[in-house]
Amino acid sequence: MSPEHRAKELNISFPAQTPGYLNLCIQSGKQLITSGHVSDTKGKLGAGLSTAEGYEAAKQCAIKILQSVHARHGTLDGLKVIKVLGCVNSAPDYIEQHLVINGASDLFHQIFGKETDGYHARSALGFVSLPTGAAVEVEAIFEIK
């Protein structure tokens, strides 16, 4: 089953996107590089939000990334996830950023294959705040195969 088909089975839609202030996904050679995509979930992990809520927020970010990649490339087929950077709005003593960003990684694994085109390098970092008070921000780099 293709990544495009898997995404649609997961009820991920691909609405048309209106260009904004910044490019949400740009192509450079055989790479698609996304801007950071923030979660609709607001708040701070470890101070009001649980790791499970953060996981879902990271998944929201990954869905937005897929929509931006699809808008730029026209399909999810023929892509490989190369790198994911996850930023987590964290309380000073919060240490589960990696578990939060698993929400994005797990969705990419589910769509592109955990041991094949979805197997990616990743960083998960804690921040004192994120734009708009978002709980999570994620960016990614894809390779066009």
N, C-alpha and C positions, 0 to 999 in steps of 0.2 A: 504494500500500500504506500502511496506517495505521501510526502509531508503535507502537501496541499489537501489531500483527501483526509489525512488524520486530523488536521486542524479543523476542517469542516465537520468531521464527526464529533469533535469536542465543542461544537457550536460556536467556534470563533468565526466572526464575520469580518469582512474586509470592505468597510465603507469607503467611499471616496474621501480624500483628504484635501483640505484647502491649504495652500501654502501659507505659512506663517512667517514670523520674524526670523526664525532660523530654520535651516533644512533639517527635517527629522531623520532623513536617511540620505546619504550621499554615496555615489559610486566613485571609487578611485581604482582604476585598473580593474582587477578581478575581485575587488573587495567592496562590500557594502558596509558602511560605518554609520552607526546610528548616534543621534544625540541622546542625552540622558532622557529617559521617560519616567515621569513621577507617578506614584500611586495616587488613586483617589482617596485612599485611607490617609488620614492626617494623624499626627501624634508622635510620641516618643516610645521606642521600644525599651522596656524595663521600667517605664514610669507611666503606666496607663495602658500600654499595648502589650499583649502577650507575644511570644515567639510564634505561635500559631497564627495570630492576626497578621504579624509581619510576613510570614510565609505567603499568605493569601495576597498581601499587598505586593510582594515581589512577583507573584504570578500575574497580577493586574498589569504590572510594568512589562512583563514578557509578552503579554497579549498585545499591548500597545506597540511594542517593538515589532512584533510580527505584522501588525497592520501597516506600520510605516515601511517595513521592508517590502511587503506585498505591493503597496502603493508605488514604490520606486521600481521594483523589479517585475511586477506583474504576476508573480507566482512564488510559492515557497519551494517548489521543486528545483533540483539542481543546485542547492545551497548546502554549505557546511558551516556549522557554528564554530568559530575560531576562538573568540575571547569574550568573556562577560565580566563587566565590572559592576558590582553592587554596592550601593551606599545606603547605610542604615542610620536613621535618626535615632541616636542611642543615648540613654542615660549613662553617666560616667562609669558606673560599675557593670554595665551590660556587656556580656561576652559571647552572645550567641548569634552574632552577625552572620556567620557561615550557615547556620540553620535557617535563618530568614531568607537568604539568597538562594537556598535550595528550592524555594518556590519558583524562581525563574529557571534555574538549571533543570529541575525535574520536568517542567513543561517542555523545554527544548529537547530533553532526552526523549520524552514521550512522542514528540512530533518528528524529530530527525533521527532518532535511534540513540540509545545510551552508549553503545559501544562502536558506533559508526559516525555518521555526520553530525550527531548531537554532542559528541564527546569533546569538550572544550576546556581551555584554560580559563581560570577564574580568579578574581580577587573579591573579597568581601570586607568592607571597611566600615567602621563606625564614625559618625559625624555628630557634632554638637547640634547642628540644625541642617535642614534641607530647604530648597525653595518651596514656597507656598505652605510650609509646615508639613510637607509630605512625609510619610513614615519611611518610604523607600524610593530610591531612584536607581535605575538600571540602564546601562548602555551595553551595546554588543557590536561585534565585528563578525561578518559572515564572508565566506569565500564563495564566489561563483565558480562551480566546478566545470 
